[in-house]
């Protein structure tokens, strides 16, 4: 007989048992369920709701049960529906009738909300550690490439010369924001729902603040209806993870481009590449492609939960059981992608010669040529037009700006002099951009030092 079966005159259909059950996926919450139950029963004894003797028996039983589960001695029962009822049933089997007192003053509604918050708090910390490892890798590669000039792009068209370090550190900033969002999400979910009961608390004199302190929450949820019906913390985490995966996907897209024959800016290590079953010459960036592909899977989890929650009346509804599979899958996906992406990135070989060649083409120094004229007293719009005409001249004559003779320059404007060649050299174009946030070696060195301090203080 089910623990809630007192009101029913016959058993549920076998198909209903299977359809209703969540133990297949929520069993991963066993540790949080037991930890939360120990805190709950300690509070019950503290408040004299149950005896200290009974509480000690229950706590000892729960601790033994935790060891049994971790030693693979337990097989969960689908008829017990979920992890909460499984733990309670197993406890009763272990300690007897006293185990039936565990659920005093709580509901599965506030219990599952507690378990999910505790579980997600731990997962956030693990994901943060993975991002930190990625950030350290980016810093290492960037420090090695402060002088590696490459083309910067807008619209996937060559725009201005930058350094590989400058480009990589753009992703560093993205992942920093991901850590900030994880911290924000953690902060908002770190309130205890236990004690809300099914939706209207209880007549027992619970000490919710005591439980919050034991379980390391910042406080308690102030509205019992919201406590059991809220899944914002899941939605917000899925949103945060989706943005993180979007950043990884953008990075993967560039890696895929950079290691193509058309670019040849980098080469992936053999250990992080695959071949073709028919084309012997192929070296495919499958890891980057898979991370890019799995991003859509995480997006799907986010949209799925938003759709589930969008029309639910207060308070708890069984639909909310759907929060777990999508949240777990998204977490599993990002935790699978981050380490392998980081390890792949560590092994890339940078082709600085090809990057420099790439920056030399496409008139990436055209803006600097216009700025040269501005510094000679020509209004920027006029300078822009003059350089635009020079670009057309170069295209028609198969030249680039640095390959033009001084006579050719002066034919367009007498302002040009021999110092034009230094002004439009790629090294000057990069290192004169010494504004904070810019690609110069001096500025990038400062930014890297700032971000090394950032990681140290995390």
C-alpha positions in Angstrom: 0.0 0.0 0.0 1.3 3.5 -0.8 2.1 5.8 2.0 -0.6 8.2 0.9 -3.2 5.4 0.1 -5.5 5.8 3.1 -8.2 7.6 1.2 -8.2 5.1 -1.7 -10.2 1.9 -1.9 -8.2 0.2 -4.7 -4.7 0.3 -6.1 -3.7 2.5 -8.9 -3.3 1.1 -12.4 0.1 -0.3 -13.2 0.4 2.1 -16.2 -0.5 4.9 -13.9 2.2 3.9 -11.5 4.8 4.0 -14.2 3.5 7.2 -15.8 3.3 9.0 -12.4 6.6 7.8 -11.1 9.7 10.1 -11.2 12.2 7.8 -9.4 13.9 7.0 -12.7 15.3 10.5 -12.8 14.9 12.1 -9.4 16.8 9.4 -7.6 19.9 11.6 -8.1 18.4 13.8 -5.3 18.9 11.1 -2.7 21.7 12.9 -0.9 19.8 16.2 -0.7 16.6 14.4 0.4 18.4 12.7 3.2 20.4 15.8 4.3 17.2 17.9 4.3 15.3 15.2 6.2 18.0 15.0 8.9 17.8 18.8 9.3 14.0 18.6 9.4 13.9 15.9 12.1 16.5 17.7 14.2 14.2 20.7 14.2 11.2 18.6 15.1 13.0 17.4 18.2 14.3 20.9 19.0 10.7 22.1 18.9 9.5 19.1 21.0 7.2 18.1 18.1 8.8 14.6 18.3 11.0 13.2 21.1 14.8 13.5 20.9 14.9 9.7 21.2 12.8 9.2 18.1 14.7 11.9 16.2 18.0 10.2 17.0 16.7 6.8 15.7 15.5 8.5 12.5 18.7 10.4 12.0 20.8 7.2 12.5 18.6 5.4 10.1 18.9 8.1 7.5 22.7 8.2 7.8 22.8 4.4 7.4 20.5 4.6 4.4 22.8 7.2 2.8 25.7 4.8 3.1 23.6 1.9 1.7 22.7 4.0 -1.3 26.3 5.1 -1.9 27.5 1.5 -1.6 24.9 0.4 -4.2 23.0 -1.7 -1.7 19.6 -0.1 -2.4 17.3 -0.7 -5.3 14.6 2.0 -5.6 11.0 1.0 -6.0 9.0 2.5 -8.9 5.7 1.9 -6.9 7.1 4.3 -4.3 6.9 7.0 -7.1 9.7 9.4 -6.2 12.9 9.7 -4.3 11.1 11.2 -1.3 8.6 8.3 -0.8 11.4 5.8 -1.5 13.6 7.3 1.2 10.7 7.3 3.7 9.7 3.8 2.8 13.2 2.5 3.1 13.6 4.3 6.4 10.5 2.7 7.8 11.7 -0.7 6.7 15.0 0.0 8.5 13.9 1.6 11.8 10.3 0.6 12.1 7.2 2.6 13.0 9.2 5.5 14.3 10.2 6.2 10.8 6.6 7.3 10.1 7.2 10.4 12.2 9.8 11.8 9.7 7.2 13.5 7.5 5.5 15.4 10.4 5.1 19.1 9.5 6.1 18.8 5.8 4.7 17.9 2.4 6.4 16.5 -0.7 5.6 19.9 -2.2 8.0 21.8 0.0 10.3 18.8 0.3 11.0 18.6 -3.5 11.4 22.3 -3.7 14.1 22.0 -1.0 15.9 19.1 -2.7 16.0 20.9 -6.0 17.4 24.1 -4.5 20.0 22.2 -2.6 21.0 20.1 -5.6 21.2 23.1 -8.0 23.3 25.1 -5.5 25.9 22.3 -5.6 25.7 22.1 -9.4 26.3 25.8 -9.8 29.5 25.6 -7.8 30.7 22.7 -9.9 29.9 24.6 -13.2 31.7 27.6 -11.8 34.9 25.6 -11.2 34.7 24.3 -14.8 34.4 27.8 -16.1 37.4 29.0 -14.0 39.5 26.2 -15.5 38.5 27.5 -19.0 39.3 31.1 -18.0 42.8 30.0 -16.8 43.4 28.3 -20.1 42.3 31.5 -22.0 44.8 33.5 -19.9 47.6 31.1 -20.7 47.1 31.1 -24.4 46.5 34.9 -24.5 49.8 35.6 -22.7 51.6 33.5 -25.3 49.9 35.5 -28.2 50.2 39.1 -27.2 52.2 39.7 -30.5 50.2 37.3 -32.7 48.5 39.7 -35.2 45.3 38.5 -36.8 42.4 40.1 -38.7 39.4 41.2 -36.7 36.0 40.8 -38.4 32.6 42.5 -38.6 30.0 40.9 -40.8 32.6 38.1 -41.2 34.5 40.5 -43.4 38.0 41.6 -42.5 37.8 44.8 -40.5 40.8 45.9 -38.5 44.0 44.1 -37.2 43.9 42.8 -33.7 45.9 40.1 -31.8 44.9 36.6 -31.0 45.2 37.5 -27.4 42.7 40.3 -27.8 40.2 38.0 -29.6 40.5 35.3 -27.0 40.0 37.7 -24.1 36.7 38.8 -25.6 35.5 35.3 -24.7 37.1 35.6 -21.3 34.7 38.6 -20.7 31.7 36.5 -21.8 32.6 33.7 -19.4 33.1 36.1 -16.6 29.5 37.3 -17.1 28.4 33.7 -17.0 30.0 33.3 -13.6 28.2 36.5 -12.5 24.9 35.2 -13.7 25.5 31.9 -11.9 26.2 33.8 -8.7 23.0 35.8 -9.1 21.0 32.7 -9.7 22.5 31.1 -6.6 21.7 34.2 -4.5 18.0 34.2 -5.5 17.5 30.4 -5.0 19.2 30.4 -1.6 16.0 30.7 0.4 14.5 27.8 2.3 11.0 26.5 1.1 10.7 23.8 3.7 8.0 24.6 6.2 5.6 25.8 3.5 3.9 22.4 3.7 1.6 21.6 0.8 0.8 25.3 0.3 -0.3 26.9 3.7 2.4 25.9 6.2 1.3 23.9 9.3 0.0 24.2 12.8 3.2 22.7 14.2 5.5 25.3 15.8 8.3 24.8 13.2 11.6 26.7 13.4 12.2 27.4 9.8 15.1 29.8 10.4 16.9 27.0 12.3 16.6 24.6 9.3 17.7 27.4 7.0 20.8 27.9 9.1 21.6 24.2 9.3 21.3 23.8 5.5 23.2 27.0 4.7 20.4 29.1 3.3 20.3 32.9 3.5 16.8 32.9 4.8 13.3 31.4 4.4 10.7 31.9 1.7 8.2 34.4 3.1 5.2 33.2 1.2 4.2 29.5 1.5 2.3 29.5 -1.7 5.2 30.9 -3.7 7.6 28.5 -1.9 6.0 25.4 -3.4 4.9 26.8 -6.7 8.1 28.7 -7.6 10.4 27.2 -10.2 12.0 30.5 -11.2 15.3 29.3 -9.9 15.2 26.4 -12.4 14.1 28.6 -15.3 16.8 31.2 -14.4 19.5 28.6 -14.1 18.5 27.1 -17.5 18.6 30.6 -19.0 22.1 31.2 -17.5 23.3 27.8 -18.8 21.8 28.6 -22.2 23.8 31.8 -22.4 26.9 29.9 -21.3 26.3 27.4 -24.1 25.7 30.2 -26.6 29.1 31.5 -25.7 30.7 28.1 -26.1 28.9 27.6 -29.4 30.2 31.0 -30.8 33.7 30.0 -29.8 33.3 26.6 -31.4 32.1 28.2 -34.6 35.2 30.3 -34.8 37.4 27.3 -34.0 35.7 25.4 -36.9 36.4 28.3 -39.2 39.9 28.9 -38.1 41.0 25.3 -38.6 39.5 25.1 -42.1 41.7 25.0 -45.2 40.4 28.5 -46.1 41.7 30.0 -42.8 44.4 27.7 -41.4 44.8 30.0 -38.4 44.9 27.1 -36.0 45.3 23.3 -36.0 43.4 21.0 -33.6 45.3 18.2 -31.9 44.7 14.8 -33.3 43.4 13.7 -29.9 40.5 16.1 -30.3 39.7 15.5 -34.0 38.1 12.8 -36.0 38.5 11.4 -39.5 36.2 10.4 -42.3 35.1 6.8 -43.1 35.5 7.5 -46.9 37.9 10.5 -47.3 41.3 9.7 -45.9 42.6 13.3 -45.9 39.9 14.6 -43.5 40.6 15.9 -40.0 37.3 17.0 -38.7 36.6 19.4 -35.7 33.8 17.1 -34.4 34.2 18.1 -30.7 33.6 21.8 -31.5 30.7 20.8 -33.8 29.2 18.6 -31.1 29.4 21.4 -28.5 27.8 23.7 -31.0 25.1 21.2 -31.6 24.4 20.5 -28.0 23.6 24.1 -27.4 20.2 23.7 -29.1 19.5 20.8 -26.6 20.0 23.2 -23.7 17.9 25.8 -25.3 15.2 23.2 -25.7 15.3 22.4 -22.0 14.9 26.1 -21.2 11.9 26.6 -23.5 10.3 23.3 -22.3 10.3 24.5 -18.7 9.1 28.0 -19.5 6.2 26.4 -21.5 5.4 24.0 -18.6 5.1 26.9 -16.1 3.4 29.5 -18.3 -0.2 28.7 -17.4 -0.1 26.9 -14.1 -2.4 28.2 -11.4 -1.1 28.4 -7.8 0.0 26.4 -6.0 1.7 23.1 -6.8 0.6 21.1 -9.9 1.9 17.7 -11.0 3.1 19.4 -14.3 6.0 20.8 -12.2 7.5 17.3 -12.0 8.7 18.2 -15.5 11.2 20.6 -14.1 13.7 17.8 -13.2 14.4 16.0 -16.4 15.0 19.1 -18.5 17.1 20.8 -15.7 19.1 17.6 -15.1 19.8 17.2 -18.8 20.9 20.8 -19.3 23.2 20.6 -16.4 24.7 17.2 -17.6 25.1 18.7 -21.0 27.0 21.8 -20.0 29.2 19.8 -17.5 30.1 17.4 -20.4 30.9 20.2 -22.8 33.0 22.5 -20.6 35.8 20.1 -19.7 36.3 18.7 -23.2 36.2 22.1 -24.8 38.8 23.4 -22.3 41.0 20.4 -22.9 40.7 20.8 -26.7 41.5 24.5 -26.5 44.7 23.7 -24.4 46.1 21.7 -27.3 45.5 24.0 -30.3 48.5 25.0 -32.4 48.4 28.6 -33.5 49.6 29.4 -37.0 50.8 33.0 -36.4 52.2 33.3 -40.0 48.8 32.6 -41.5 47.1 34.9 -39.1 49.5 37.7 -40.0 48.9 37.1 -43.7 45.1 37.2 -43.1 45.5 40.6 -41.4 47.6 41.8 -44.3 44.8 41.3 -46.8 41.4 42.9 -47.0 42.6 46.5 -46.2 42.4 46.0 -42.5 44.6 49.1 -42.1 42.3 51.4 -44.1 40.9 53.1 -41.0 44.4 53.8 -39.8 45.1 55.4 -43.2 42.1 57.6 -42.7 43.2 58.5 -39.2 46.6 59.4 -40.6 44.9 62.1 -42.8 42.8 63.3 -39.9 46.0 63.8 -37.8 47.3 65.9 -40.7 44.2 68.2 -40.5 41.8 66.7 -42.9 38.2 66.3 -41.6 37.4 62.6 -41.0 34.6 62.4 -43.6 36.9 63.7 -46.3 39.6 61.4 -45.1 37.2 58.5 -45.3 36.3 59.4 -48.9 40.0 59.7 -49.9 40.9 56.3 -48.5 37.8 54.7 -50.0 39.0 55.9 -53.5 42.5 54.5 -52.7 41.0 51.1 -51.9 39.1 51.1 -55.2 42.4 52.0 -56.9 44.2 49.1 -55.2 41.5 46.6 -56.0 41.6 47.6 -59.7 45.4 47.4 -59.8 45.8 44.3 -57.6 47.7 46.2 -54.8 47.3 46.9 -51.1 47.8 50.1 -49.3 51.2 49.3 -48.0 52.3 48.4 -51.6 51.4 51.7 -53.1 54.2 54.1 -54.0 54.4 57.6 -52.4 53.7 59.1 -55.9 50.5 57.1 -56.1 49.5 58.4 -52.7 50.3 62.0 -53.6 48.3 61.7 -56.8 45.2 61.4 -54.5 46.3 63.8 -51.8 49.4 65.9 -51.4 49.1 65.5 -47.6 50.6 62.0 -47.8 54.3 61.7 -46.9 56.7 58.8 -46.2 55.4 58.4 -42.6 52.2 56.9 -44.1 54.0 53.5 -44.3 54.7 53.4 -40.6 51.2 54.6 -39.8 49.6 51.7 -41.7 51.9 48.9 -40.7 50.0 46.2 -38.8 52.2 46.6 -35.8 51.4 50.3 -35.6 47.7 49.6 -36.2 47.6 47.2 -33.3 49.9 48.8 -30.8 48.7 52.4 -31.2 45.3 51.2 -30.1 46.4 51.7 -26.5 42.9 52.7 -25.2 41.6 50.5 -22.3 39.9 47.6 -24.0 42.1 47.8 -27.0 44.4 45.3 -28.6 47.8 46.8 -28.0 50.4 44.7 -26.2 50.7 47.1 -23.4 47.0 47.3 -22.8 46.4 43.6 -23.2 49.1 42.9 -20.6 47.3 45.2 -18.2 44.0 43.6 -18.8 45.4 40.1 -18.4 46.9 41.1 -15.1 43.5 42.5 -14.0 41.9 39.2 -14.9 44.5 37.1 -13.2 43.6 39.0 -10.0 39.9 38.4 -10.8 40.5 34.6 -10.9 42.6 34.7 -7.7 39.8 36.5 -5.8 36.9 34.2 -7.0 
